[in-house]
Amino acid sequence: MENFEPTIIGFLCNWCSYAGADLAGVSRLQYPPNLRVVRVMCSGRVDPTFVFKAFREGADGVLIAGCHPGDCHYTDGNYNTFKRFPLLLKVLEQFGVERERVRLEWISAAEGTVFAGVVKEFTETIRRLGPYRKELPKGGAKIG
């Protein structure tokens, strides 16, 4: 447990959060290498089943990141995410997933330092929680 390195899946919006991650990289900002990035066109495109599957396949934590409210390239995609997120947390809690294992952040393309800080903080949170090794049911249940 003392050598535990979490695996974190990050669903990043193409227009803002992914570009913020890119900026962190080109700026050579230091942050843990625990995040595995999945680029999506919009945070609103992150189906809750993606989160379930990430945990089923071994993720210890999931980060969903998108454009700041009011800056979505698809007008209201991030508002949809914001509305669905509490329900997602509720369903995950029903299966024993701690709320702290899933995080929603708004990160713009110009916020490389914010991105690096979020990854550092989230990695430490997941490290403190320890590995996630519960079974989530398989199936195509959708939320929202």
DSSP file (Angstrom, degrees, kcal/mol; ACC not computed):
  #  RESIDUE AA STRUCTURE BP1 BP2  ACC     N-H-->O    O-->H-N    N-H-->O    O-->H-N    TCO  KAPPA ALPHA  PHI   PSI    X-CA   Y-CA   Z-CA
    1    1 A M    >         0   0    0      0, 0.0     3,-1.5     0, 0.0   129,-0.1   0.000 360.0 360.0 360.0 -33.6    0.0    0.0    0.0
    2    2 A E  T 3   +     0   0    0      1,-0.3     0, 0.0     3,-0.0     0, 0.0   0.756 360.0  45.2 -69.4 -21.4    2.9    2.4    0.7
    3    3 A N  T 3  S+     0   0    0      2,-0.0    -1,-0.3     0, 0.0     2,-0.2   0.214  84.1 139.7-100.8  13.8    4.1    2.0   -2.9
    4    4 A F    <   -     0   0    0     -3,-1.5   126,-0.1   123,-0.1   123,-0.0  -0.389  31.2-171.7 -64.0 126.0    0.5    2.4   -4.3
    5    5 A E        -     0   0    0     -2,-0.2    -2,-0.0   121,-0.0    -1,-0.0  -0.969  20.7-134.4-118.4 112.9    0.4    4.5   -7.5
    6    6 A P        -     0   0    0      0, 0.0     2,-0.6     0, 0.0   121,-0.1  -0.248   2.6-136.5 -69.2 152.4   -3.2    5.2   -8.6
    7    7 A T        -     0   0    0     51,-0.2    53,-3.2   119,-0.1    54,-1.2  -0.953  25.3-172.2-104.9 121.6   -4.5    5.0  -12.1
    8    8 A I  E     -ab  35  61A   0     26,-2.4    28,-3.4    -2,-0.6     2,-0.5  -0.963  13.4-151.1-120.4 129.2   -6.7    7.9  -12.9
    9    9 A I  E     -ab  36  62A   0     52,-2.3    54,-2.9    -2,-0.5     2,-0.5  -0.860  13.3-161.8 -97.4 129.2   -8.7    8.2  -16.1
   10   10 A G  E     -ab  37  63A   0     26,-2.9    28,-3.4    -2,-0.5     2,-0.8  -0.951  10.5-160.9-117.1 118.4   -9.3   11.8  -17.3
   11   11 A F  E     -ab  38  64A   0     52,-3.1    54,-2.7    -2,-0.5     2,-0.4  -0.861  24.6-172.0 -93.2 107.3  -12.0   12.6  -19.7
   12   12 A L  E     -ab  39  65A   0     26,-2.1    28,-2.7    -2,-0.8    54,-0.2  -0.876  25.4-118.5-112.9 132.4  -10.9   16.0  -21.1
   13   13 A C  E   > -a   40   0A   0     52,-1.9     5,-3.1    -2,-0.4     6,-0.5  -0.436  22.5-133.5 -62.9 132.8  -12.8   18.4  -23.3
   14   14 A N  T   5S+     0   0    0     26,-2.4     5,-0.3     1,-0.2    27,-0.1   0.851  98.5  46.4 -55.9 -40.4  -11.0   18.9  -26.6
   15   15 A W  T   5S+     0   0    0     26,-0.5    -1,-0.2     3,-0.1    94,-0.2   0.797 130.1   3.1 -83.4 -30.3  -11.3   22.6  -26.7
   16   16 A C  T  >5S+     0   0    0     -3,-0.2     4,-2.6    92,-0.1     5,-0.2   0.731 127.9  38.5-121.4 -67.2  -10.4   23.7  -23.1
   17   17 A S  H  >5S+     0   0    0      1,-0.2     4,-2.4     2,-0.2     5,-0.2   0.896 118.3  48.2 -63.8 -42.5   -9.2   21.0  -20.7
   18   18 A Y  H  ><S+     0   0    0     -5,-3.1     4,-2.3     1,-0.2    -1,-0.2   0.910 113.7  48.3 -63.5 -40.6   -7.2   19.0  -23.2
   19   19 A A  H  > S+     0   0    0     -6,-0.5     4,-2.4    -5,-0.3    -2,-0.2   0.858 109.4  53.5 -67.2 -34.6   -5.6   22.2  -24.4
   20   20 A G  H  X S+     0   0    0     -4,-2.6     4,-2.1    87,-0.2    -2,-0.2   0.886 108.8  49.2 -64.0 -39.3   -4.9   23.1  -20.8
   21   21 A A  H  X S+     0   0    0     -4,-2.4     4,-2.0     2,-0.2    -2,-0.2   0.902 110.4  51.0 -64.7 -41.2   -3.2   19.8  -20.3
   22   22 A D  H  X S+     0   0    0     -4,-2.3     4,-2.8     1,-0.2     5,-0.3   0.913 108.9  50.9 -61.6 -43.4   -1.2   20.4  -23.5
   23   23 A L  H  X S+     0   0    0     -4,-2.4     4,-2.0     1,-0.2    -1,-0.2   0.901 107.5  53.1 -61.9 -41.0   -0.1   23.8  -22.2
   24   24 A A  H  <>S+     0   0    0     -4,-2.1     5,-2.6     1,-0.2    -1,-0.2   0.903 111.8  47.4 -59.5 -40.3    1.0   22.2  -18.9
   25   25 A G  H ><5S+     0   0    0     -4,-2.0     3,-1.5     1,-0.2    -2,-0.2   0.942 113.0  44.4 -67.7 -48.8    3.1   19.8  -20.9
   26   26 A V  H 3<5S+     0   0    0     -4,-2.8    -1,-0.2     1,-0.3    -2,-0.2   0.763 112.2  54.6 -69.7 -22.7    4.7   22.4  -23.2
   27   27 A S  T 3<5S-     0   0    0     -4,-2.0    -1,-0.3    -5,-0.3    -2,-0.2   0.452 110.4-127.3 -85.2  -0.7    5.3   24.6  -20.2
   28   28 A R  T < 5 +     0   0    0     -3,-1.5     2,-0.2     1,-0.2    -3,-0.2   0.838  44.3 172.4  56.3  38.1    7.1   21.7  -18.6
   29   29 A L      < -     0   0    0     -5,-2.6     2,-0.5    -6,-0.2    -1,-0.2  -0.565  31.6-121.6 -75.1 139.8    5.0   21.9  -15.4
   30   30 A Q        +     0   0    0     -2,-0.2    90,-0.1    90,-0.0    -1,-0.1  -0.711  46.9 144.3 -88.8 127.9    5.5   19.0  -13.1
   31   31 A Y        -     0   0    0     -2,-0.5    86,-0.1    88,-0.1    85,-0.1  -0.969  54.9 -77.6-153.9 157.8    2.6   16.8  -12.1
   32   32 A P    >   -     0   0    0      0, 0.0     3,-0.6     0, 0.0    91,-0.0  -0.186  31.8-133.2 -60.1 147.8    2.2   13.1  -11.4
   33   33 A P  T 3  S+     0   0    0      0, 0.0    86,-0.0     0, 0.0     0, 0.0   0.129  79.3 104.5 -86.4  21.9    2.1   10.7  -14.4
   34   34 A N  T 3   +     0   0    0    -27,-0.1   -26,-2.4    85,-0.1     2,-0.4   0.622  53.3  96.7 -80.6 -13.7   -0.9    8.9  -13.0
   35   35 A L  E <   -a    8   0A   0     -3,-0.6     2,-0.6   -28,-0.2   -26,-0.2  -0.646  54.2-163.3 -85.9 128.8   -3.5   10.4  -15.4
   36   36 A R  E     -a    9   0A   0    -28,-3.4   -26,-2.9    -2,-0.4     2,-0.3  -0.958  22.7-140.9-107.9 116.4   -4.5    8.5  -18.5
   37   37 A V  E     -a   10   0A   0     -2,-0.6     2,-0.5   -28,-0.2   -26,-0.2  -0.603  20.9-173.8 -89.8 134.7   -6.2   11.0  -20.8
   38   38 A V  E     -a   11   0A   0    -28,-3.4   -26,-2.1    -2,-0.3     2,-0.5  -0.980  21.4-144.5-119.9 113.9   -9.2   10.3  -23.0
   39   39 A R  E     +a   12   0A   0     -2,-0.5     2,-0.3   -28,-0.2   -26,-0.2  -0.674  21.5 179.7 -83.5 126.4  -10.0   13.3  -25.2
   40   40 A V  E     -a   13   0A   0    -28,-2.7   -26,-2.4    -2,-0.5   -22,-0.2  -0.886  37.0-121.6-120.3 155.2  -13.7   13.9  -25.8
   41   41 A M  S    S+     0   0    0     -2,-0.3   -26,-0.5   -28,-0.2     2,-0.3   0.820  94.6   1.7 -67.1 -29.1  -15.2   16.7  -27.9
   42   42 A C    >   -     0   0    0    -29,-0.1     3,-2.0   -28,-0.1     4,-0.3  -0.987  65.6-121.8-156.0 147.1  -17.1   18.1  -24.9
   43   43 A S  G >  S+     0   0    0     -2,-0.3     3,-1.6     1,-0.3    -1,-0.1   0.805 114.1  66.5 -60.8 -26.4  -17.5   17.2  -21.2
   44   44 A G  G 3  S+     0   0    0      1,-0.3    -1,-0.3    -3,-0.1    34,-0.1   0.655  90.7  64.0 -66.5 -15.0  -21.2   16.9  -22.1
   45   45 A R  G <  S+     0   0    0     -3,-2.0     2,-1.2     2,-0.1    -1,-0.3   0.547  73.0 108.0 -84.4  -9.2  -20.2   13.8  -24.2
   46   46 A V    <   -     0   0    0     -3,-1.6    -3,-0.0    -4,-0.3    -1,-0.0  -0.584  60.8-155.6 -76.7  99.8  -19.0   11.9  -21.2
   47   47 A D    >>  -     0   0    0     -2,-1.2     3,-2.1     1,-0.1     4,-0.8  -0.531  21.7-123.3 -71.6 138.7  -21.7    9.3  -20.7
   48   48 A P  H 3> S+     0   0    0      0, 0.0     4,-2.1     0, 0.0     3,-0.4   0.804 111.1  66.6 -54.9 -28.8  -21.9    8.0  -17.2
   49   49 A T  H 3> S+     0   0    0      1,-0.2     4,-2.6     2,-0.2     5,-0.2   0.792  92.3  61.6 -64.9 -24.3  -21.3    4.5  -18.5
   50   50 A F  H <> S+     0   0    0     -3,-2.1     4,-2.1     2,-0.2    -1,-0.2   0.910 105.5  46.5 -63.0 -40.9  -17.8    5.7  -19.4
   51   51 A V  H  X S+     0   0    0     -4,-0.8     4,-2.0    -3,-0.4    -2,-0.2   0.920 111.8  50.0 -67.7 -44.9  -17.1    6.3  -15.8
   52   52 A F  H  X S+     0   0    0     -4,-2.1     4,-2.6     1,-0.2    -2,-0.2   0.932 111.6  49.0 -57.8 -45.9  -18.6    2.9  -14.7
   53   53 A K  H  X S+     0   0    0     -4,-2.6     4,-2.2     1,-0.2    -1,-0.2   0.884 105.9  56.8 -64.0 -38.9  -16.4    1.2  -17.3
   54   54 A A  H  <>S+     0   0    0     -4,-2.1     5,-2.7     1,-0.2    -1,-0.2   0.928 111.5  42.8 -58.3 -45.2  -13.3    3.0  -16.1
   55   55 A F  H ><5S+     0   0    0     -4,-2.0     3,-1.5     3,-0.2    -2,-0.2   0.908 112.2  53.3 -68.3 -41.2  -13.8    1.7  -12.6
   56   56 A R  H 3<5S+     0   0    0     -4,-2.6    -1,-0.2     1,-0.3    -2,-0.2   0.849 109.1  50.9 -60.1 -33.3  -14.6   -1.8  -13.8
   57   57 A E  T 3<5S-     0   0    0     -4,-2.2    -1,-0.3    -5,-0.2    -2,-0.2   0.249 132.9 -81.0 -95.8  14.4  -11.4   -1.9  -15.8
   58   58 A G  T < 5S+     0   0    0     -3,-1.5   -51,-0.2     1,-0.3    -3,-0.2   0.489  74.1 147.6 112.2   2.5   -9.1   -0.9  -13.0
   59   59 A A      < -     0   0    0     -5,-2.7    -1,-0.3    -6,-0.2   -51,-0.2  -0.433  31.3-162.3 -69.4 145.5   -9.2    2.9  -12.5
   60   60 A D  S    S+     0   0    0    -53,-3.2     2,-0.3     1,-0.3   -52,-0.2   0.594  76.3   6.9 -97.7 -17.6   -8.8    4.2   -9.0
   61   61 A G  E     -b    8   0A   0    -54,-1.2   -52,-2.3    -7,-0.1     2,-0.4  -0.983  62.9-144.3-159.6 158.4  -10.2    7.6   -9.8
   62   62 A V  E     -bc   9 102A   0     39,-2.9    41,-2.4    -2,-0.3     2,-0.5  -0.995   8.4-164.3-134.2 128.9  -11.9    9.5  -12.7
   63   63 A L  E     -bc  10 103A   0    -54,-2.9   -52,-3.1    -2,-0.4     2,-0.5  -0.944   1.0-168.4-110.5 129.5  -11.5   13.1  -13.6
   64   64 A I  E     +bc  11 104A   0     39,-3.1    41,-2.5    -2,-0.5     2,-0.4  -0.984  14.7 178.7-114.6 123.8  -14.0   14.9  -15.9
   65   65 A A  E     +bc  12 105A   0    -54,-2.7   -52,-1.9    -2,-0.5     2,-0.2  -0.985   6.8 153.7-132.5 138.1  -12.8   18.3  -17.1
   66   66 A G  E     - c   0 106A   0     39,-2.2    41,-2.2    -2,-0.4   -24,-0.0  -0.798  45.3 -56.7-145.2-174.3  -14.4   20.7  -19.4
   67   67 A C        -     0   0    0     -2,-0.2     5,-0.2    39,-0.2    41,-0.1  -0.281  64.5 -91.6 -66.2 153.9  -14.7   24.4  -20.4
   68   68 A H    >   -     0   0    0      1,-0.1     3,-2.6     3,-0.1     4,-0.2  -0.363  58.1 -83.0 -62.3 147.5  -15.8   27.0  -17.8
   69   69 A P  T 3  S+     0   0    0      0, 0.0    -1,-0.1     0, 0.0     7,-0.1  -0.297 121.6  25.0 -53.9 133.0  -19.5   27.6  -17.7
   70   70 A G  T 3  S+     0   0    0      5,-0.3    -2,-0.1    -3,-0.1     5,-0.0   0.248 110.8  75.6  93.7 -11.8  -20.4   30.0  -20.4
   71   71 A D    <   +     0   0    0     -3,-2.6    -3,-0.1     3,-0.0     2,-0.1   0.275  58.4 134.6-113.8   9.4  -17.4   29.1  -22.5
   72   72 A C    >   -     0   0    0      3,-0.4     3,-1.5    -4,-0.2   -30,-0.1  -0.387  52.4-143.9 -64.5 131.9  -18.6   25.8  -23.9
   73   73 A H  T 3  S+     0   0    0      1,-0.3    -1,-0.2    -2,-0.1   -31,-0.1   0.666 104.7  50.0 -67.9 -16.1  -17.9   25.4  -27.7
   74   74 A Y  T 3  S-     0   0    0      1,-0.1     2,-2.5     0, 0.0    -1,-0.3  -0.015 111.8-123.3-111.6  27.6  -21.2   23.5  -27.9
   75   75 A T  S <  S+     0   0    0     -3,-1.5    -3,-0.4     1,-0.2    -5,-0.3  -0.355  93.1  15.1  70.3 -63.2  -23.1   26.2  -25.9
   76   76 A D  S  > S+     0   0    0     -2,-2.5     4,-2.0     2,-0.1    -1,-0.2   0.221  86.0 111.0-130.5  17.7  -24.5   24.1  -23.1
   77   77 A G  H  > S+     0   0    0      1,-0.2     4,-1.9     2,-0.2     5,-0.1   0.911  84.8  47.4 -58.7 -44.2  -22.6   20.8  -23.0
   78   78 A N  H  > S+     0   0    0      1,-0.2     4,-2.5     2,-0.2    -1,-0.2   0.806 107.6  56.8 -71.5 -26.8  -20.8   21.6  -19.8
   79   79 A Y  H  > S+     0   0    0      2,-0.2     4,-2.2     1,-0.2    -1,-0.2   0.895 106.0  51.0 -66.7 -38.6  -24.2   22.7  -18.2
   80   80 A N  H  X S+     0   0    0     -4,-2.0     4,-2.1     2,-0.2    -2,-0.2   0.918 110.6  48.6 -61.8 -43.0  -25.5   19.2  -19.1
   81   81 A T  H  X S+     0   0    0     -4,-1.9     4,-2.2     1,-0.2    -2,-0.2   0.932 109.7  51.9 -60.8 -46.2  -22.5   17.7  -17.4
   82   82 A F  H  < S+     0   0    0     -4,-2.5    -1,-0.2     1,-0.2    -2,-0.2   0.874 111.6  46.8 -59.1 -39.5  -22.9   19.9  -14.3
   83   83 A K  H  < S+     0   0    0     -4,-2.2     4,-0.5     1,-0.2    -1,-0.2   0.858 115.9  44.5 -72.1 -35.5  -26.6   18.8  -14.0
   84   84 A R  H  X S+     0   0    0     -4,-2.1     4,-2.3     1,-0.2     3,-0.4   0.770  95.0  79.3 -78.3 -26.7  -25.8   15.1  -14.5
   85   85 A F  H  X S+     0   0    0     -4,-2.2     4,-2.5     1,-0.2     5,-0.2   0.871  89.5  50.3 -57.4 -46.3  -22.8   15.0  -12.1
   86   86 A P  H  > S+     0   0    0      0, 0.0     4,-2.0     0, 0.0    -1,-0.2   0.889 112.5  48.9 -60.3 -36.5  -24.7   14.8   -8.8
   87   87 A L  H  > S+     0   0    0     -4,-0.5     4,-2.4    -3,-0.4    -2,-0.2   0.900 109.0  52.9 -67.7 -40.4  -26.8   12.0  -10.1
   88   88 A L  H  X S+     0   0    0     -4,-2.3     4,-2.7     1,-0.2     5,-0.2   0.935 109.6  48.7 -58.0 -47.1  -23.7   10.1  -11.3
   89   89 A L  H  X S+     0   0    0     -4,-2.5     4,-2.4     1,-0.2    -1,-0.2   0.894 109.7  52.6 -60.2 -40.2  -22.2   10.5   -7.8
   90   90 A K  H  X S+     0   0    0     -4,-2.0     4,-1.5    -5,-0.2    -1,-0.2   0.924 111.1  45.7 -62.8 -45.1  -25.4    9.2   -6.2
   91   91 A V  H  X S+     0   0    0     -4,-2.4     4,-0.9     2,-0.2    -2,-0.2   0.925 112.4  50.7 -64.9 -44.5  -25.4    6.1   -8.4
   92   92 A L  H ><>S+     0   0    0     -4,-2.7     5,-2.5     1,-0.2     3,-0.9   0.894 107.0  54.6 -61.1 -39.3  -21.7    5.4   -7.8
   93   93 A E  H ><5S+     0   0    0     -4,-2.4     3,-1.8     1,-0.3    -1,-0.2   0.867  99.5  61.5 -61.7 -35.4  -22.2    5.7   -4.1
   94   94 A Q  H 3<5S+     0   0    0     -4,-1.5    -1,-0.3     1,-0.3    -2,-0.2   0.804 107.0  46.2 -59.2 -28.1  -24.9    3.1   -4.3
   95   95 A F  T <<5S-     0   0    0     -3,-0.9    -1,-0.3    -4,-0.9    -2,-0.2   0.276 126.9 -99.7 -99.2   9.8  -22.2    0.7   -5.6
   96   96 A G  T < 5S+     0   0    0     -3,-1.8     2,-0.6     1,-0.3    -3,-0.2   0.641  72.5 145.2  87.0  14.3  -19.7    1.7   -2.9
   97   97 A V      < -     0   0    0     -5,-2.5    -1,-0.3    -6,-0.1    -2,-0.1  -0.776  50.6-124.1 -88.1 121.6  -17.6    4.2   -4.9
   98   98 A E    >   -     0   0    0     -2,-0.6     3,-2.0     1,-0.1     4,-0.2  -0.364  14.2-125.2 -64.4 141.8  -16.4    7.0   -2.6
   99   99 A R  G >  S+     0   0    0      1,-0.3     3,-1.7     2,-0.2    -1,-0.1   0.831 107.6  65.9 -54.9 -34.6  -17.4   10.5   -3.9
  100  100 A E  G 3  S+     0   0    0      1,-0.3    -1,-0.3    25,-0.1    29,-0.1   0.622  87.1  69.7 -67.8 -12.0  -13.8   11.6   -3.7
  101  101 A R  G <  S+     0   0    0     -3,-2.0   -39,-2.9   -40,-0.1     2,-0.4   0.590  97.2  55.6 -82.1 -10.1  -12.9    9.1   -6.5
  102  102 A V  E <   -c   62   0A   0     -3,-1.7     2,-0.4    -4,-0.2   -39,-0.2  -0.986  68.4-177.9-126.6 132.0  -14.7   11.2   -9.1
  103  103 A R  E     -c   63   0A   0    -41,-2.4   -39,-3.1    -2,-0.4     2,-0.5  -0.986  15.5-157.8-135.3 139.9  -14.0   14.8   -9.7
  104  104 A L  E     +c   64   0A   0     -2,-0.4     2,-0.3   -41,-0.2   -39,-0.2  -0.972  21.8 173.1-116.1 128.1  -15.5   17.4  -12.1
  105  105 A E  E     -c   65   0A   0    -41,-2.5   -39,-2.2    -2,-0.5     2,-0.6  -0.967  29.7-140.8-135.4 149.8  -13.3   20.5  -13.0
  106  106 A W  E     +c   66   0A   0     -2,-0.3     2,-0.4   -41,-0.2   -39,-0.2  -0.960  31.9 168.8-108.4 116.2  -13.6   23.4  -15.3
  107  107 A I        -     0   0    0    -41,-2.2   -87,-0.2    -2,-0.6   -86,-0.1  -0.990  20.2-147.3-133.9 122.9  -10.2   24.1  -16.9
  108  108 A S    >   -     0   0    0     -2,-0.4     3,-1.6   -41,-0.1     7,-0.2  -0.339  31.5-104.6 -85.5 170.0   -9.6   26.5  -19.8
  109  109 A A  T 3  S+     0   0    0      1,-0.3   -86,-0.2   -94,-0.2     3,-0.2   0.741 121.6  53.7 -63.5 -24.1   -6.9   26.2  -22.5
  110  110 A A  T 3  S+     0   0    0      1,-0.2     2,-0.5     2,-0.1     3,-0.3   0.385  89.4  83.8 -91.7   3.0   -4.9   29.0  -20.8
  111  111 A E    <>  +     0   0    0     -3,-1.6     4,-2.5     1,-0.2    -1,-0.2  -0.405  39.3 141.1-109.3  56.5   -4.9   27.2  -17.4
  112  112 A G  H  > S+     0   0    0     -2,-0.5     4,-2.5     1,-0.2    -1,-0.2   0.886  77.2  51.2 -61.0 -39.4   -2.0   24.8  -17.6
  113  113 A T  H  > S+     0   0    0     -3,-0.3     4,-2.2     2,-0.2    -1,-0.2   0.874 109.2  50.7 -67.5 -36.0   -1.0   25.6  -14.0
  114  114 A V  H  > S+     0   0    0      2,-0.2     4,-2.7     1,-0.2    -2,-0.2   0.931 110.1  50.5 -64.9 -44.8   -4.5   24.9  -12.9
  115  115 A F  H  X S+     0   0    0     -4,-2.5     4,-2.4     1,-0.2    -2,-0.2   0.946 111.2  47.5 -57.4 -50.1   -4.5   21.6  -14.8
  116  116 A A  H  X S+     0   0    0     -4,-2.5     4,-2.3     1,-0.2    -1,-0.2   0.898 112.7  50.0 -59.9 -41.1   -1.2   20.5  -13.2
  117  117 A G  H  X S+     0   0    0     -4,-2.2     4,-2.7     2,-0.2    -1,-0.2   0.894 109.6  50.1 -64.9 -41.1   -2.5   21.5   -9.7
  118  118 A V  H  X S+     0   0    0     -4,-2.7     4,-3.0     2,-0.2     5,-0.3   0.924 111.1  48.9 -63.2 -44.7   -5.7   19.6  -10.1
  119  119 A V  H  X S+     0   0    0     -4,-2.4     4,-2.4    -5,-0.2    -2,-0.2   0.917 113.1  47.9 -63.2 -43.1   -3.8   16.4  -11.2
  120  120 A K  H  X S+     0   0    0     -4,-2.3     4,-2.1    -5,-0.2    -2,-0.2   0.956 116.0  43.3 -59.9 -51.3   -1.4   16.7   -8.3
  121  121 A E  H  X S+     0   0    0     -4,-2.7     4,-2.1     1,-0.2    -2,-0.2   0.913 115.5  47.5 -63.8 -44.6   -4.2   17.2   -5.8
  122  122 A F  H  X S+     0   0    0     -4,-3.0     4,-2.6    -5,-0.2     5,-0.2   0.896 109.8  53.3 -66.4 -39.6   -6.5   14.5   -7.2
  123  123 A T  H  X S+     0   0    0     -4,-2.4     4,-2.6    -5,-0.3    -1,-0.2   0.917 109.7  48.5 -61.1 -42.5   -3.6   12.0   -7.3
  124  124 A E  H  X S+     0   0    0     -4,-2.1     4,-2.3     2,-0.2    -1,-0.2   0.896 110.2  51.9 -64.3 -39.9   -2.9   12.7   -3.6
  125  125 A T  H  X S+     0   0    0     -4,-2.1     4,-1.8     2,-0.2    -2,-0.2   0.938 113.3  43.6 -61.0 -47.0   -6.6   12.2   -2.8
  126  126 A I  H  X S+     0   0    0     -4,-2.6     4,-1.9     2,-0.2    -2,-0.2   0.883 111.2  54.4 -68.5 -38.1   -6.7    8.9   -4.6
  127  127 A R  H  < S+     0   0    0     -4,-2.6    -1,-0.2    -5,-0.2    -2,-0.2   0.910 109.2  49.2 -59.4 -42.1   -3.4    7.8   -3.1
  128  128 A R  H  < S+     0   0    0     -4,-2.3    -1,-0.2     1,-0.2    -2,-0.2   0.875 110.9  49.6 -66.0 -37.9   -4.8    8.5    0.3
  129  129 A L  H  < S-     0   0    0     -4,-1.8    -1,-0.2     1,-0.2    -2,-0.2   0.798 105.6-142.5 -70.7 -28.8   -8.0    6.5   -0.4
  130  130 A G     <  -     0   0    0     -4,-1.9    -1,-0.2    -5,-0.1    -2,-0.1  -0.283  41.0 -24.1  89.1 179.4   -6.0    3.5   -1.7
  131  131 A P        -     0   0    0      0, 0.0     2,-0.6     0, 0.0   -71,-0.1  -0.282  56.7-131.4 -66.7 147.0   -6.8    1.2   -4.6
  132  132 A Y        +     0   0    0    -74,-0.2   -71,-0.1     1,-0.1    -2,-0.1  -0.888  38.2 157.5 -96.7 119.9  -10.4    0.8   -5.8
  133  133 A R        +     0   0    0     -2,-0.6     2,-0.2   -73,-0.1    -1,-0.1  -0.042  25.2 121.0-137.6  36.1  -11.2   -2.9   -6.2
  134  134 A K        -     0   0    0    -79,-0.0     2,-0.6   -38,-0.0   -38,-0.0  -0.631  62.5-112.3 -96.3 160.3  -14.9   -3.3   -6.0
  135  135 A E        -     0   0    0     -2,-0.2   -79,-0.1   -40,-0.0    -2,-0.1  -0.812  24.5-160.1 -94.3 124.6  -17.0   -4.8   -8.7
  136  136 A L        -     0   0    0     -2,-0.6   -44,-0.0   -84,-0.1   -40,-0.0  -0.816  32.4-102.1 -95.8 144.7  -19.4   -2.6  -10.6
  137  137 A P        -     0   0    0      0, 0.0     2,-0.2     0, 0.0   -81,-0.1  -0.325  33.2-125.5 -64.8 147.2  -22.3   -4.3  -12.4
  138  138 A K        +     0   0    0      2,-0.1     2,-0.3   -82,-0.0    -3,-0.0  -0.587  58.0  90.9 -87.3 155.9  -22.0   -4.7  -16.1
  139  139 A G  S    S-     0   0    0     -2,-0.2     0, 0.0   -90,-0.1     0, 0.0  -0.840  79.0 -83.4 145.0 178.8  -24.7   -3.4  -18.4
  140  140 A G        +     0   0    0     -2,-0.3   -91,-0.1     2,-0.0    -1,-0.1  -0.018  58.5 153.1-109.6  29.3  -25.8   -0.5  -20.4
  141  141 A A        -     0   0    0    -92,-0.1     2,-0.3   -93,-0.1    -2,-0.1  -0.355  27.2-158.0 -61.6 136.4  -27.6    1.6  -17.7
  142  142 A K        -     0   0    0    -94,-0.1     2,-0.4   -93,-0.1    -2,-0.0  -0.868   7.6-151.2-117.5 152.1  -27.6    5.3  -18.5
  143  143 A I              0   0    0     -2,-0.3   -94,-0.1     1,-0.1   -59,-0.1  -0.954 360.0 360.0-118.2 139.3  -28.0    8.3  -16.3
  144  144 A G              0   0    0     -2,-0.4    -1,-0.1   -97,-0.1   -60,-0.0   0.465 360.0 360.0  82.9 360.0  -29.5   11.6  -17.5
